[in-house]
């Protein structure tokens, strides 16, 4: 890492440029699906596009629909700007007459986790400061999910990676497209668990299976995730949206007080534990990201594994 420091930021910027090009090739490959492209355009032009840049918010009868549709990052990955917009939309839904929130994404990818391109570019300026800022952004983002009182229903339309997968147990019902898959390859890119996954994954799927995901980065199919308790139900791709909306419409016929109180009975006993887990995870992330080895691991991961995303 001394050699990297001696060469200034040139090598990092070169690496970031190369990774960005690889990610763009990935997106170009995805654009052979014209439906996704039209959907992105249509949604942005018709639903709350004036309020948000990286998400779309649809206020519908009885619920709020939040869709990841990022412009400041690729593959619906999460940087502080994206996370703040999601938090803002959740806070609005918490205060209005929505009975629940439906959380999904535009396109063929649900969420590729943290936006490491964004992060690495800023680490070259002040590693300690930027590590602290990113850890704080994650802490606030995750706490918003922990503290949200209304049910959060997630429709996972495609790959859910890293933080995109680890937040799922913080939600109340998770429906997945048959083509979706789930992976938390933290150790591969030199990161420790986030999103309270160090607590929720062992409780949901058992210690052995959780460790296989958190340490080895095992990739789960939608059916495997359902069998392990990470996903509630799996639906066929051709009817996924219809299946989700039928069930959402059934849920919003319930009284809002019944939904909130039912969630409180299930969730409140775990709230303090989740907040403590989130705090500990973010402290460890800040420590790792503030080290030279942490940044080096992220660069190597992005360079060697980006094609898989």
N, C-alpha and C positions, 0 to 999 in steps of 0.2 A: 504494500500500500504506500510505502515511502516513495516508490518510483512514480506512482500515480500523483502523489502530492507534488513531487518535484517537477512534473510536467505541467503543473497548473491544472486548469480546467479543460484543456484541449482534449485529452483522452476521454474525459467524461462526456463532453459535448459530442464528440465523434461517436461514442457508444450510443448515446441517446438518439442521435440522428439516425444511426443504423437501425435501432430498435423501432423508432417511429416509422421508418420506411417499411419494416416488416409488418407492423400493425396495419399500415395502410394497404399492403398487399392482401392481408387477411380480410379487411373490409371489402376490398374490390372483389375478392372471391365470393363474399356473401351477397354481393349486389346482383348476382344472377337470379335473385328471388325478387321479381318486380313487385309482388304484393307488399313486402316489407317497406320498400322504398315509397310506394304510393301511400301506405298507411302513415309513415312518418310525416310526409308532406300534408296529408289530409288532417291529421290530428293537430299539427302545429298551426294550421291556418284557421281552425275552427274552435278550439277549446283552450281558453285562458293563455294563449301564446304571448299575450302582452304582459303577463305577470312574471313568467319564469323563462329562463333560458335553457335549463338542463332537464326540466321535468315538464310534464303536461298534467294539469289538474282539471278533472271533469266533476262538476257538482251535479249529481244525479238524484233521482227520487229516492231519498232515504239513505244515501251513502255518498262518500267522496271517493273518486277513483284517481289515484296518483300513479302516473306512468313515468318510469325512467326513459328519457329520450335525450341523452347528453350531447351537447355541442362543444363544451369546454374539455371533454375527454372522449376517448374512443371506447367502444364496446360497453357502454353504460358503466364505466368504471367510476369510482368514487374519489373525488378530491374535496377539499373544504367547501368550495362553492356549491358543488352538487349536494353535499350533505346538508348545508345550510338551507337550501331550497326545499329539500325533503322535510327537514325540521319545521320550516315555516308552514308548509302545506299541512303537516300533521297538527301543528298548533291551531291552525285555522279550523280544521275539521273537529278538533277537540272542543272548540268554543261554539260551533254552529249546531244546526239540528241534525247533522249526520248521525245515523245510528251506528255506522261502522265505516272502516276504510278498506278499500280494495287496492292493493299495491301490486303493480305489475310493470311491464316494460314494453316499449315499442321495438319491433324488429325481431330477430331470431336469437338474441342473446339477452338473458335476464340481467346479469351483473357480473363483471369480471373483477370485482373486489377493488382494492385501492388502486389509484392512478399513480403508478410508480414513476412514469415519465414526468409527471408534474412534480412529484416529490424529489426525485434525483436532481432535477434542474435547480431546485432551490437549496438542496443540501450543499451545492458547490459554493454558496455564498456564506452561510453560517450554519454549520451542521447542528450545533446544540440548539440554537434558536428555532430552526425549522423543524427539528425533531420534536421539540416541545409543542410547537403549534399544531403539527399533524396529530400528535397524541391527544391534545386537547380537543381537536375537531372530532376525533373518533369517540372520545369519552362523551362529549355532548350529544353526538349523533346517536350512540347506543343508548344513553340514558333517556333520550326522547322516546325510544321504543319501549324501554322498561317502564316508564312512568305513564304511558298512554293508557287511558282508562277505557276507551271503547275498543271493541274487537278489531283486530287487524287481520285481514284475510289476504293471503299472498297467492298470486297466480304465476308460477314459474314457467315461463314459455321456452326457456333454453338454458344454456350453461349458467350455473351459479358457482362462482369461484371466490375463495377467500372470504372477505367480509360479506360478500353477496350471499354466501351460504351460511355463515355463522350467525347472522341476524335472524334466520328463519325460526329457530326455537323461541325467539322473543316475540314472535307473532302467534296468532291463535289458531289459525287453520292454514295449511299449506297445500295447495293443489298444484300438480305438476303435469306438464306436457310429457308425453311418452319419450320425446326426444331430448328432454332436459337431462343434464347430469350435474353432479355435485362434487366439488373438490376443495380441500383446504391445504394446499401444498406449502405450508408456512416454513418448515425447516429447509425446504429446497431453496427458497429465496432469502434465507437468513432472518426470518421473522418468527416471533412467538405468537401464540393464538390471540385472537381478538374477538370482539362481539360476544363476550361471555362464553365462548365455546369451551374454554377450559373447565367450566362448570356444567353447562347444558349438555354438551355432547356425551360425556360419561353417564349422565343421568338418563338420557334418552336411549342410547344404544349400548350402554355397558362400557366398562373401562377398556377392554381389549379392542373393540371396534372403534371406539373414540380415538385411542392412541394410534391405531392404524391410519386414521384420517389425519390426525393432527401432527403426527411424527413422520409418517411415510407418504402422506399426500395421496392416499388411495382415492381413486375416482369411483363414485357410486353412480350407477344408472338410476333412472327415476324409480324403477321397480325395486331396486336394492334399497334406495333411500326410504321408500314406503315401508318395506319390510323391517327396517331398522328404527322406524318411528320418526324420521326427520320430515317425512311427507305424509299428508293425510290420505290423499287419493291421487291416482294417476289416470289421466284421460287421453284418449286417442287424439293425435295432432289435428286431424281434420275437423273435429267437433269440440276442440278444447275451449274456445271462447264461448260457444253456446252452453257447454256444460257448466262453466264457471258462472255465467250470467244467470242461468236458471236457479242455481243454488244461492247466489247473492240475493236475487229477488225473493226467494223463500225466507232468507234470514231477515231481510228488512221488514217483513210482515210482523216480526216480533216486537214487543214493546221495548223502547230504548232502555228503560230502567231495568228490565229483566236481563237484557244483554250485558249492561254494565255491571250489575250486581253479580251476575254469574261469572263474569271474567274476574271480578274482585275476589270471589271465593277461591278461584283456582290460582290466581296470580299473587295475591298480596302476601301470602306466606313466604314467597320466594323473592320478593322485591329487594329486601335489604341484602340478601346473599348475592343477587345479580349486580346490584350497585357496587358492592365490595369487589366482586370478581372483575367488573369493568375497570374499577380504579386500579387494581393490582396489575391487570393486563396492560393498561396504558402506561403505567410506570415502567414496566419491563420493556415495552416497545420503545419508549423514550430513551432508555439506557442503550438498547441495542442499536437503534438508528443513530445515536450520537457517537457511535464508534466507527472507526475506519473499516473494520471488518464487516459491519452491517451494510454500509454503502457498497462495498466491493461485492458482497453476496447478491445484493439486489441487481447490480449491473450484470453479473454473470448469469443470473436467472433469466433476465429479460433477453439477453443475447442468445442464450442456448435453448430457451423453451417457448419463445413467443409464438412460433408457428402452431403450437398446440392450442393456442387461444383463438 
